[in-house]
Amino acid sequence: MTAEGGPAIPATPPLTERQEARRRRILHASAQLASRGGFDAVQMREVAESSNVALGTLYRYFPSKIHLLVATMQDQLQHMHTTLRKRPPGGDSAAERVAETLMRAFRALQREPHLADAMVRALTFADRSVSPEVDTVSRQTTAIILDAMGIERPTPEQLSAVRVIEHTWHSALITWLSGRASIAQVKIDIETVCRLIDLTAHEPDAPATPPGRRGRTGAGR
């Protein structure tokens, strides 16, 4: 029973090693198909064939194409985050480090425009059934930004600034993919919105130290 007296919801059991390997094959196949032909190229039957799993098994892992592509974006962000931790951004201020981080992530997506378009379209089309996966993508983006800021305990004001930065980054990605913004314009927008970080820098209990000097307790392509 829960604290409210309702029935307890059983936790999802962790994947076995074999299941995790199967999931990774599926995500790899999804990314490969999207890289070649974008959103429309990712067909569930082709993903199943490319990853050597039964179609029914694929649907047990990912109930729809939207679930699959949002999970693919989650996977890509994990790779980006790992890369960024190995090579932390430079810059004397948190705003500079976040701007550099987001532009590095943007350029990684720029190298795979069809894949980027497929993932962004999936996020745009996602309904409430995909909310947990979308929330995971948002949390990963937040973690990447906070790592660049060097903050482990952000204040509400800083989290608000991070949300605005996330929204701007996502919007800039959409406008670039649609051909309505150049890379130079995207860079200006990202650097401008990152100045919000300076407005919250005076908040107590949230020292901003360069990511390379952080402890190991905190947690790109």
Secondary structure, DSSP 4 states (H G I P E B T S, - for coil): --TTSSPPPPPPPPPPHHHHHHHHHHHHHHHHHHHHH-GGG--HHHHHHHHT--HHHHHHH-SSHHHHHHHHHHHHHHHHHHHHHHS----SSHHHHHHHHHHHHHHHHHTSHHHHHHHHHHHHH--GGGHHHHHHHHHHHHHHHHHHHT-SS--HHHHHHHHHHHHHHHHHHHHHHTTSS-HHHHHHHHHHHHTHHHHTTT-TT-----GGGS-SS----
